[in-house]
């Protein structure tokens, strides 16, 4: 079955019967994605802000992006990049608006990855710096910045625990799906040091429900990455107090630790739920709020 499928895809590609995005969606589900390294991916609409920092709206053209030829991304990274862009940036823009991270001076995106959040932050704020430990993701984010001619954004490779910036350098710090992969207490202390007085911190983290879900369902698995195996490792190391690939952060403990560091006005809620006014739409979330009665992915807003 796999061989016949690959032959069919090659014939379709020769006939140009599939768009680049459709071809990528088909090929990323097989190991044959390696044969089209450097293929252009056509992603959905990119947003730009209306005048005076208003809400995002769609551009008339689609974002086209070619991976730098020097990159050799793993299958899990290519699959993640494709999933990330399938829905465009509307949801990212709405969430940035809900937490009030717009019309700010200097913003840090700690753990910026491929730059999906960074692009929106740059369109809504005066200056944005992205930090990520992965060289390939930094290269992709830099290419996206150049492609979209964002002169107020920059990205560099660095660990989020030890960011080489002066104290009180940022008005806001944003960190999506990153803190729990680090020495998270050191990371939070670094964030506190970098924030100006009254500055705002937003980040997401994982509790027990997220890893229980991944253990049972193995979502978005690829040939080179198993969420089930990763979750098993995380659960085992956290249950027995061992050092592992990620830290489970229950809400009560994290709230106490944030207060001890010095943060105030701490708010917590399910992924995509926090907003300065009213109630956020459930459609803005990327994850269910709980699993088997346990907190899953949740977000945190705090001030210095």
C-alpha positions in Angstrom: 0.0 0.0 0.0 2.8 2.5 0.9 4.7 1.8 -2.3 1.6 2.3 -4.5 0.7 5.5 -2.6 4.2 6.9 -3.2 4.1 6.1 -6.9 0.7 7.8 -7.2 2.0 10.9 -5.5 5.0 11.1 -7.8 2.8 10.9 -10.8 0.5 13.6 -9.4 3.4 15.8 -8.7 4.7 15.5 -12.3 1.3 16.4 -13.6 1.2 19.4 -11.2 -2.2 18.1 -10.2 -1.7 19.1 -6.5 -1.0 22.5 -5.1 2.1 22.8 -3.0 0.1 22.8 0.2 -1.9 19.7 -0.8 1.3 18.0 -1.8 2.9 18.8 1.5 -0.1 17.6 3.4 0.0 14.3 1.6 3.8 13.8 1.7 4.3 14.8 5.3 2.3 11.7 6.3 5.1 9.5 4.8 8.8 9.3 4.9 9.0 10.5 1.3 8.9 14.1 2.5 12.7 13.9 2.5 12.7 13.8 -1.3 11.2 17.3 -1.6 13.4 19.1 0.9 13.3 22.7 0.0 9.8 22.5 -1.7 7.8 25.7 -1.4 5.0 25.5 1.1 2.0 27.7 0.5 0.5 28.7 3.8 -2.8 30.4 4.5 -3.4 34.1 4.9 -1.1 36.2 7.0 -2.6 39.0 9.0 -1.6 42.6 9.3 -3.0 45.2 11.8 -5.4 47.9 10.9 -4.4 51.4 11.6 -4.0 52.5 15.2 -3.2 49.0 16.4 -6.6 47.6 15.7 -7.6 44.0 15.2 -5.9 41.8 12.6 -7.4 41.2 9.2 -6.4 39.0 6.3 -4.1 40.0 3.6 -5.3 39.5 0.0 -2.2 37.4 -0.8 -1.1 34.1 0.7 2.2 33.7 2.5 4.7 31.7 0.5 7.7 30.4 2.2 10.7 28.3 1.0 12.8 26.5 3.6 16.5 27.6 3.4 18.3 24.9 1.4 20.8 24.4 4.3 18.0 23.2 6.7 17.4 19.5 7.2 14.4 19.5 9.5 13.2 16.3 11.2 9.8 15.0 10.1 8.2 16.0 13.4 9.3 19.6 12.9 8.1 19.7 9.3 4.7 18.2 10.4 4.4 20.8 13.2 5.2 23.6 10.8 2.5 22.5 8.4 -0.1 22.1 11.2 0.8 25.5 12.6 0.1 27.3 9.3 -3.0 25.4 8.3 -5.4 27.8 10.0 -3.6 31.0 9.3 -2.9 33.5 12.1 -6.4 34.6 13.0 -6.5 32.6 16.2 -3.0 33.8 17.2 -4.0 37.4 16.6 -7.2 37.1 18.6 -5.4 35.6 21.6 -2.7 38.3 21.6 -5.5 40.9 21.6 -7.4 39.1 24.4 -4.4 39.2 26.8 -3.6 42.9 25.9 -0.1 42.3 24.4 -0.5 45.1 21.8 0.6 48.7 21.6 3.5 47.9 23.9 7.1 49.1 23.6 9.5 46.1 23.7 8.2 42.5 23.8 10.2 39.3 24.3 9.0 36.0 22.7 10.8 33.4 24.7 10.9 30.1 22.9 9.6 31.6 19.7 10.0 28.4 17.6 9.1 28.9 14.0 7.8 32.4 14.7 4.0 32.2 14.4 3.4 34.2 17.6 6.3 36.5 16.9 4.9 37.6 13.6 1.7 38.7 15.2 3.5 40.3 18.2 5.6 42.3 15.7 2.6 43.5 13.8 1.0 44.8 17.0 3.9 46.2 19.0 6.8 48.6 18.6 9.7 46.0 18.9 9.9 42.2 19.4 12.9 40.0 20.2 12.5 36.3 19.7 14.7 33.7 21.5 14.9 30.0 20.8 17.5 27.3 21.6 17.0 25.4 18.3 19.1 26.7 15.4 16.8 25.4 12.7 13.7 27.0 14.2 15.6 30.3 14.6 16.6 30.1 10.9 13.0 29.6 9.8 11.8 32.5 12.0 14.5 34.8 10.6 13.5 33.8 7.1 9.8 34.6 7.8 10.8 38.0 9.2 12.7 38.8 6.1 9.9 37.5 3.9 7.4 39.8 5.6 9.8 42.7 5.8 9.3 43.1 9.6 11.9 45.7 10.5 10.9 45.8 14.2 11.5 42.0 14.8 14.7 40.0 15.4 15.5 36.4 16.5 18.6 34.9 18.0 19.6 31.5 19.3 19.8 31.5 23.1 18.5 29.6 26.1 15.5 31.2 27.9 17.0 30.5 31.3 19.9 32.9 30.7 18.9 35.7 28.3 21.7 38.2 27.8 19.6 41.4 28.1 19.8 44.1 30.8 17.5 44.2 33.7 14.1 45.8 33.1 14.4 45.5 29.3 10.9 44.5 28.3 7.4 45.7 28.7 5.9 42.3 28.1 7.2 38.7 27.9 5.4 36.0 26.0 6.3 32.3 26.2 4.1 29.7 24.6 4.7 26.0 25.2 8.3 26.5 26.4 8.7 27.0 30.1 8.2 23.4 31.2 11.0 22.2 28.9 13.5 24.4 30.9 14.7 24.8 34.4 11.4 26.6 34.9 12.1 28.3 38.2 15.3 29.8 36.8 13.4 30.8 33.7 10.7 32.5 35.7 13.4 34.4 37.7 15.0 35.5 34.5 11.6 36.7 33.2 11.1 38.7 36.4 14.6 40.3 36.1 13.9 41.3 32.5 10.5 42.8 33.0 10.1 46.5 33.7 8.2 47.4 36.9 4.5 46.8 36.0 5.5 44.7 33.1 3.3 41.7 32.1 4.2 38.0 31.7 2.2 35.5 29.7 3.1 31.8 29.4 1.6 28.4 29.0 2.5 25.2 30.8 1.3 21.6 31.2 -0.3 19.7 34.1 -1.0 16.0 34.5 -4.0 15.8 32.1 -1.9 16.8 29.1 0.5 13.9 29.4 -2.2 11.4 30.4 -4.0 12.4 27.1 -0.8 11.9 25.1 -0.1 8.6 26.8 -3.5 7.2 25.8 -4.0 8.7 22.4 -0.5 9.4 20.9 -1.7 12.5 18.9 0.2 13.8 15.9 2.8 11.0 16.1 5.4 10.9 13.3 8.1 8.3 12.3 10.7 10.0 14.4 8.6 11.2 17.4 6.0 9.4 19.6 4.0 11.7 22.0 3.0 8.5 23.9 6.7 7.6 24.6 7.5 11.1 25.5 4.5 11.4 27.9 5.5 8.1 29.5 9.0 9.5 30.1 7.6 12.7 31.6 5.1 11.0 33.8 7.6 8.5 35.2 10.3 11.1 35.9 7.9 13.6 37.6 6.1 10.9 39.7 9.4 9.7 41.1 11.1 13.1 41.4 13.7 12.4 38.7 15.1 14.8 36.1 13.3 14.4 32.8 12.5 16.1 29.5 9.7 18.3 30.9 8.3 19.3 34.2 4.7 18.9 35.2 3.5 22.1 36.9 0.3 21.8 38.9 -1.5 25.2 39.3 -1.4 25.5 43.1 2.4 24.9 43.3 3.1 27.2 40.4 1.0 30.0 41.8 2.9 29.8 45.1 6.3 29.8 43.3 5.3 32.8 41.2 4.4 34.8 44.3 7.6 33.8 46.0 9.6 35.2 43.0 7.7 38.5 43.3 4.9 38.3 40.6 1.5 39.7 41.5 -2.0 39.8 40.0 -1.5 36.2 38.9 -4.3 34.7 36.8 -4.6 31.2 35.5 -7.0 29.6 33.0 -7.3 26.9 30.4 -5.4 27.4 27.1 -6.9 30.3 25.2 -9.4 31.3 28.0 -7.8 34.3 29.6 -8.9 37.7 28.4 -8.9 41.2 29.8 -12.6 41.6 29.2 -15.4 39.1 29.0 -15.0 35.4 28.1 -12.8 34.1 25.3 -14.2 31.9 22.6 -13.5 28.2 23.1 -12.5 28.1 19.5 -9.3 30.0 20.4 -7.9 27.0 22.4 -5.5 24.5 20.9 -6.1 22.0 23.7 -9.0 20.7 25.9 -9.0 22.3 29.3 -9.0 19.0 31.2 -8.6 15.3 30.6 -10.1 12.7 32.9 -10.8 15.5 35.4 -7.2 16.7 35.5 -5.9 20.1 34.3 -4.3 19.9 30.8 -2.6 22.8 29.1 -3.2 26.1 30.9 -2.0 29.7 30.6 -0.8 32.2 33.1 -0.9 36.0 33.2 1.1 37.9 35.9 2.7 41.3 36.5 6.0 42.4 38.0 
